[in-house]
Amino acid sequence: MTQESSPERLERWLREVVETYSPTWAEQSVLEVFGEILDEARLPYRKQMVDEERYNLIVELGPQPASLVWVGHVDTVALYDEEHRHPRVEDGIMWGLGSADMKSGCVAAIEGMRRLRERRSPLESGVTLALVVGEEEYGDGAEVLIQELKDSGVLHPWVVIGEPTDLKLCLSHFGYYECFLTTRGARAHAALPEVGDNAIHAMLAWMTRILEAQRKMEWGGEVALTPRKIDGGSPLFAVAESCEAVLDIHLPPNVEFEKVEALLNATLADTRADHGGCQLEFEIAFASPGFAASDLPETLAKAYRDTFSELEPSAFRSHSDAAMFHSAGMPTVVVGPGRLEVAHTPDEHVELRQVELAAELYAQMFVNAGTGGLLPR
């Protein structure tokens, strides 16, 4: 029987986990598959309970506490339709939900840890791999992991997050804010709109002002204000008396949220002046500030240069668990296979060659961290 090559093994592992549907709150099935993969890779692991049924998978090699912690999430967004249920491979590309975000990063990291274990040489510093749940919502898996690291006395380990960055090394990270907007008007017969106050009209006017104001700001091109959902009215033949919207806000580290908050308040006041019969309000339901670049340890920088020759730092433009680790005082970088722009879409995919390169990069990071430590440059 021909021995399986590393690229073949990575493709098989990735196909198995992409085949296993794992939306947030329902990750148990894919955790079992990842457990089988870790067993195959001969990597000992433990279950870190997050709630009564869900857990993280933790692999620890070398003396603990670790100097490097690699973190990847096993959950995905919800399935779009049954047509995109199963993975497929065409021309060296795997298509399927979770292929880029971020099951490819997870299997690449497992392969990297497998190579570290196969060296069979003593490690001076510990290395940890954590497969966590809940990232696509509010990061409850990462929260439990962070608390355990703090409780165990870990002093500022370096954290690597394997989100899809097209293998670019992201040393800085955008902030993310989830904003709920609400408008309330007065119901009237649909044939007599002038009698009532249309909450949908007010919401559309407000949202239009927000987006126009963003474009006029000096930092507008750097910020992503994305209306994610608008819901209002009813099946009744009547003027809408309520409307709700969700606005996603992604900010680069150099833009304070207060500037966006001022924009929201100014556009609220202008819209209220034109729609006096409606009540308008907003609240920030979730806030995760971004962070600027930290000084990268030479061992991690060398691992990247050895794999890709050149190191050109970038910024991760979306929300991820990285912000939580950084807020907890742990210097964090983001790098992984796949492109962010195809994540959360029916066309999600990853180049298998990128998964192989990610495995090489992670293996070199693990070896360098385990044998040379992580001192700043």
Phi, psi and omega in degrees: 000130181289134180291137181289133178279165178300314177300321179294319180294316179298317179297318180295313179300315182295320178299319182297317184280329176290326177297332184269109182293131185213064176294159178307140183083352180224050184269358189303318183297315181287332175297322177296320179294316178297324176299319177295322179294318178296322176298316179299321180282357180059043177251114179293142181216165175228159178263127177253107187292134177255319170215197186295334184240335186257150183206160170266156174253126186240125175246128182232121177240140179082179182297136180252153007286157187283153173266342178225129178237118175264132185232132174218148181259145184260351181272161178230172168289172181291153180294138179285308178199166185295338181299329182256025185288323189247144179288153173216152180241126177221125175053044176078015180235131174260129179254144176150155181299126180090355182297317177268320188243091346219046182291334176295319177297322181295314181290327177295320179292323176298317177298320177298318178291325178299318179293323176297315179297321183292343177295331177056026176251146183301143178260137178279329180231151181279152176230135181237139171244128181234121174257112191247161179256165165081007185294325184289351172252259185236019169073039181292330177294313178297323180299317179294318179298315180300317180297320178294319178299318178295315182295330182275000177083018178294126182260096172051062174290154171283138181243133175245124179255130187267034178296160181291113178236010186062030180066018172276141182275111183262110180267341176242168192213133176291152171273159180226135178225132178255120186244130176258124177250140181226135171233141179228131182237215181227129182288145174207167177298139184298334180283349181232063185298334181292342180283328182257190176231113189277112182293330178291318176303315181297318181295316180297320178295318180295313182296321178297318178297319180301311184290324177292320179295322178300315183297333183273345181284151182296333180259008187302324181289343180271341187258142176250109172253111188238110172296115184267328184202138171228129184219125180196170179075192181206170177294347181293152180279072188210158173296135183293128179263353178210152177206139180231147179219154174243128180243120175271133182236119176244122185241136172291160185300336184274001179246119179285145180297332181303330178292320178289321178299321177296321177298317180297318180292320181293316180290328175299313181297318180295319180291321179298326179295327180272340182232064186298337180278358182250148173263134180234139176202160175218157175218149176269109184278334182209135181227129179220093183298150177277188179209152178275170185293144172258164175289120184281132176301145182300326181296322177285320178298319180295321178301319180290315180296322180295332181271322188237003178075306184246147179244109178238095184301147179227186178237140176274124192269357183244181174277146174202175176296343182304321182297325180292317179294318179296318179297334179276005177092014182253116179301135192223140172233159180235126176200131181193167179285157179094163182248134182299327185293342178261351178293148179066023178234161176295344182259023181300136181200169176213142175284128182296330176297325177294324178296320178296316179295323178297320178298319177297315180298310182297319179300317180293322176299314182296316180296313181297318180293320183287332184253338184239355182077183183228075177266140178300153179292000000 
